[in-house]
């Protein structure tokens, strides 16, 4: 399962994500909200099995940490392998 989280970048999200998952990719981005540009990140988390509860707990922590009303979460059921 691929979870892709879109959120504002307000600090040390690596530590926050690390509380829930051993690995993730955090991609710097520029976001636009209400026509105002902001520093953003895209967080990709790949899991062997669905981890909806852990992702939801992480998202609530991110919302609190960033003082946000919401975080966009995209869950994609995909096949992956290391080559």
TORPA-4810 file (N, C-alpha, C, O; in nm, 3 decimals):
<nodes>
NODE_1_0.086_-0.117_0.000_0.000_0.000_0.000_0.090_0.123_0.000_0.190_0.128_0.073_X
NODE_2_0.055_0.221_-0.081_0.126_0.348_-0.083_0.036_0.454_-0.022_-0.076_0.476_-0.069_X
NODE_3_0.084_0.519_0.080_0.016_0.632_0.140_0.094_0.757_0.103_0.215_0.764_0.125_X
NODE_4_0.026_0.854_0.046_0.089_0.981_0.010_0.018_1.091_0.087_-0.102_1.113_0.071_X
NODE_5_0.094_1.161_0.171_0.040_1.267_0.254_0.091_1.401_0.203_0.210_1.417_0.175_X
NODE_6_0.001_1.498_0.191_0.036_1.633_0.148_0.010_1.726_0.266_-0.100_1.732_0.319_X
NODE_7_0.115_1.800_0.307_0.101_1.886_0.422_0.197_2.003_0.415_0.289_2.004_0.333_X
NODE_8_0.176_2.100_0.499_0.265_2.215_0.508_0.392_2.174_0.582_0.389_2.089_0.672_X
NODE_9_0.504_2.233_0.544_0.632_2.203_0.606_0.662_2.307_0.713_0.706_2.418_0.683_X
NODE_10_0.637_2.270_0.839_0.660_2.363_0.950_0.766_2.312_1.046_0.770_2.355_1.161_X
NODE_11_0.851_2.221_1.000_0.955_2.178_1.093_0.994_2.033_1.076_0.994_1.980_0.965_X
NODE_12_1.027_1.971_1.186_1.089_1.839_1.189_0.987_1.727_1.170_0.954_1.656_1.265_X
NODE_13_0.938_1.711_1.048_0.842_1.604_1.021_0.908_1.467_1.018_0.840_1.365_1.035_X
NODE_14_1.040_1.462_0.996_1.110_1.333_0.995_1.095_1.264_1.129_1.067_1.144_1.135_X
NODE_15_1.115_1.337_1.237_1.100_1.278_1.371_0.958_1.232_1.394_0.934_1.125_1.450_X
NODE_16_0.861_1.314_1.352_0.720_1.280_1.371_0.684_1.153_1.294_0.619_1.064_1.349_X
NODE_17_0.723_1.145_1.168_0.694_1.026_1.088_0.764_0.904_1.147_0.707_0.794_1.148_X
NODE_18_0.887_0.922_1.196_0.964_0.813_1.255_0.902_0.752_1.379_0.938_0.640_1.417_X
NODE_19_0.810_0.822_1.443_0.739_0.764_1.559_0.647_0.649_1.517_0.613_0.563_1.597_X
NODE_20_0.607_0.651_1.389_0.509_0.554_1.340_0.566_0.455_1.238_0.523_0.340_1.232_X
NODE_21_0.662_0.501_1.158_0.713_0.418_1.048_0.865_0.422_1.045_0.926_0.526_1.070_X
NODE_22_0.926_0.306_1.013_1.072_0.296_1.005_1.128_0.364_0.881_1.246_0.400_0.878_X
NODE_23_1.047_0.382_0.778_1.095_0.442_0.655_0.986_0.520_0.585_0.867_0.488_0.594_X
NODE_24_1.028_0.625_0.516_0.937_0.708_0.437_1.022_0.795_0.347_1.142_0.811_0.370_X
NODE_25_0.961_0.852_0.246_1.026_0.951_0.161_0.955_1.083_0.182_0.833_1.092_0.169_X
NODE_26_1.032_1.185_0.215_0.976_1.318_0.237_1.029_1.410_0.128_1.149_1.436_0.120_X
NODE_27_0.939_1.459_0.045_0.975_1.535_-0.074_0.936_1.682_-0.054_0.818_1.712_-0.035_X
NODE_28_1.034_1.773_-0.057_1.000_1.916_-0.046_0.914_1.960_-0.165_0.934_1.914_-0.277_X
NODE_29_0.819_2.049_-0.139_0.729_2.096_-0.244_0.686_2.239_-0.213_0.714_2.292_-0.106_X
NODE_30_0.619_2.300_-0.309_0.555_2.431_-0.288_0.406_2.408_-0.302_0.359_2.351_-0.401_X
NODE_31_0.331_2.454_-0.204_0.187_2.438_-0.207_0.119_2.572_-0.228_0.181_2.678_-0.219_X
NODE_32_-0.009_2.566_-0.258_-0.089_2.686_-0.275_-0.221_2.664_-0.204_-0.294_2.569_-0.234_X
NODE_33_-0.253_2.751_-0.108_-0.378_2.741_-0.034_-0.438_2.880_-0.023_-0.373_2.972_0.025_X
NODE_34_-0.561_2.896_-0.066_-0.627_3.026_-0.069_-0.542_3.130_-0.141_-0.532_3.245_-0.098_X
NODE_35_-0.479_3.088_-0.251_-0.395_3.173_-0.335_-0.270_3.223_-0.264_-0.210_3.322_-0.307_X
NODE_36_-0.229_3.156_-0.157_-0.107_3.191_-0.084_-0.011_3.073_-0.095_-0.046_2.961_-0.060_X
NODE_37_0.111_3.100_-0.145_0.213_2.995_-0.157_0.268_2.961_-0.019_0.281_3.047_0.067_X
NODE_38_0.300_2.833_0.000_0.356_2.788_0.127_0.454_2.675_0.103_0.445_2.601_0.005_X
NODE_39_0.550_2.663_0.196_0.640_2.548_0.193_0.559_2.425_0.228_0.485_2.425_0.327_X
NODE_40_0.572_2.321_0.148_0.496_2.199_0.170_0.588_2.078_0.157_0.703_2.090_0.115_X
NODE_41_0.536_1.963_0.194_0.605_1.836_0.172_0.504_1.733_0.128_0.385_1.740_0.159_X
NODE_42_0.555_1.636_0.054_0.479_1.517_0.020_0.550_1.402_0.091_0.670_1.383_0.074_X
NODE_43_0.476_1.328_0.171_0.533_1.216_0.247_0.480_1.087_0.187_0.359_1.061_0.190_X
NODE_44_0.570_1.006_0.133_0.533_0.874_0.080_0.571_0.767_0.180_0.684_0.760_0.227_X
NODE_45_0.474_0.683_0.213_0.496_0.570_0.303_0.444_0.446_0.231_0.328_0.440_0.191_X
NODE_46_0.531_0.347_0.215_0.493_0.221_0.151_0.491_0.112_0.256_0.587_0.095_0.331_X
NODE_47_0.382_0.037_0.261_0.368_-0.071_0.357_0.327_-0.200_0.286_0.264_-0.197_0.180_X
NODE_48_0.365_-0.314_0.345_0.329_-0.443_0.287_0.179_-0.470_0.301_0.117_-0.529_0.212_X
NODE_49_0.122_-0.426_0.413_-0.020_-0.444_0.440_-0.083_-0.308_0.469_-0.011_-0.214_0.503_X
NODE_50_-0.215_-0.296_0.458_-0.278_-0.168_0.493_-0.247_-0.128_0.638_-0.253_-0.211_0.728_X
NODE_51_-0.214_-0.003_0.657_-0.182_0.051_0.790_-0.265_0.177_0.815_-0.214_0.277_0.864_X
NODE_52_-0.394_0.171_0.781_-0.481_0.289_0.790_-0.480_0.351_0.930_-0.478_0.474_0.941_X
NODE_53_-0.483_0.271_1.035_-0.489_0.324_1.171_-0.361_0.400_1.207_-0.368_0.507_1.267_X
NODE_54_-0.245_0.345_1.169_-0.119_0.413_1.196_-0.108_0.542_1.116_-0.063_0.644_1.169_X
NODE_55_-0.149_0.539_0.991_-0.145_0.659_0.907_-0.238_0.765_0.964_-0.201_0.882_0.971_X
NODE_56_-0.357_0.725_1.006_-0.450_0.821_1.064_-0.395_0.883_1.192_-0.411_1.003_1.214_X
NODE_57_-0.332_0.804_1.276_-0.270_0.857_1.399_-0.159_0.956_1.363_-0.149_1.062_1.425_X
NODE_58_-0.077_0.922_1.264_0.028_1.013_1.219_-0.032_1.143_1.166_0.017_1.251_1.198_X
NODE_59_-0.137_1.134_1.088_-0.201_1.253_1.032_-0.255_1.343_1.143_-0.242_1.466_1.134_X
NODE_60_-0.315_1.287_1.245_-0.363_1.369_1.356_-0.247_1.440_1.426_-0.261_1.556_1.465_X
NODE_61_-0.134_1.372_1.441_-0.016_1.437_1.499_0.037_1.548_1.409_0.075_1.654_1.458_X
NODE_62_0.040_1.524_1.277_0.085_1.627_1.184_-0.008_1.749_1.190_0.039_1.862_1.194_X
NODE_63_-0.138_1.724_1.192_-0.233_1.836_1.201_-0.209_1.918_1.326_-0.211_2.041_1.320_X
NODE_64_-0.185_1.853_1.439_-0.159_1.924_1.564_-0.027_2.001_1.555_-0.021_2.118_1.591_X
NODE_65_0.078_1.934_1.508_0.211_1.994_1.498_0.211_2.115_1.405_0.275_2.216_1.435_X
NODE_66_0.139_2.106_1.293_0.137_2.212_1.192_0.024_2.314_1.212_0.015_2.411_1.138_X
NODE_67_-0.062_2.291_1.312_-0.178_2.378_1.335_-0.264_2.385_1.209_-0.301_2.494_1.163_X
NODE_68_-0.296_2.267_1.153_-0.375_2.258_1.030_-0.511_2.196_1.057_-0.527_2.114_1.148_X
NODE_69_-0.609_2.236_0.977_-0.741_2.176_0.985_-0.743_2.038_0.923_-0.818_1.950_0.966_X
NODE_70_-0.660_2.018_0.818_-0.663_1.890_0.749_-0.530_1.863_0.680_-0.451_1.954_0.656_X
NODE_71_-0.508_1.736_0.650_-0.394_1.688_0.573_-0.452_1.598_0.465_-0.535_1.512_0.495_X
NODE_72_-0.409_1.616_0.341_-0.459_1.531_0.233_-0.387_1.397_0.238_-0.264_1.393_0.241_X
NODE_73_-0.463_1.289_0.238_-0.407_1.153_0.236_-0.461_1.081_0.114_-0.582_1.073_0.093_X
NODE_74_-0.370_1.028_0.033_-0.406_0.946_-0.082_-0.356_0.806_-0.053_-0.236_0.787_-0.029_X
NODE_75_-0.444_0.707_-0.056_-0.407_0.567_-0.034_-0.421_0.494_-0.167_-0.528_0.491_-0.228_X
NODE_76_-0.311_0.434_-0.211_-0.307_0.366_-0.340_-0.269_0.220_-0.317_-0.162_0.191_-0.265_X
NODE_77_-0.356_0.130_-0.355_-0.327_-0.012_-0.345_-0.240_-0.048_-0.466_-0.287_-0.047_-0.579_X
NODE_78_-0.114_-0.079_-0.440_-0.019_-0.103_-0.549_0.070_-0.223_-0.520_0.072_-0.275_-0.408_X
NODE_79_0.142_-0.266_-0.621_0.238_-0.374_-0.606_0.376_-0.312_-0.610_0.403_-0.226_-0.694_X
NODE_80_0.462_-0.355_-0.522_0.598_-0.301_-0.520_0.696_-0.411_-0.488_0.661_-0.512_-0.426_X
NODE_81_0.821_-0.391_-0.531_0.928_-0.485_-0.500_1.062_-0.414_-0.511_1.076_-0.317_-0.586_X
NODE_82_1.159_-0.462_-0.437_1.295_-0.413_-0.447_1.369_-0.495_-0.552_1.360_-0.618_-0.553_X
NODE_83_1.441_-0.429_-0.639_1.516_-0.499_-0.745_1.663_-0.466_-0.731_1.745_-0.514_-0.809_X
</nodes>
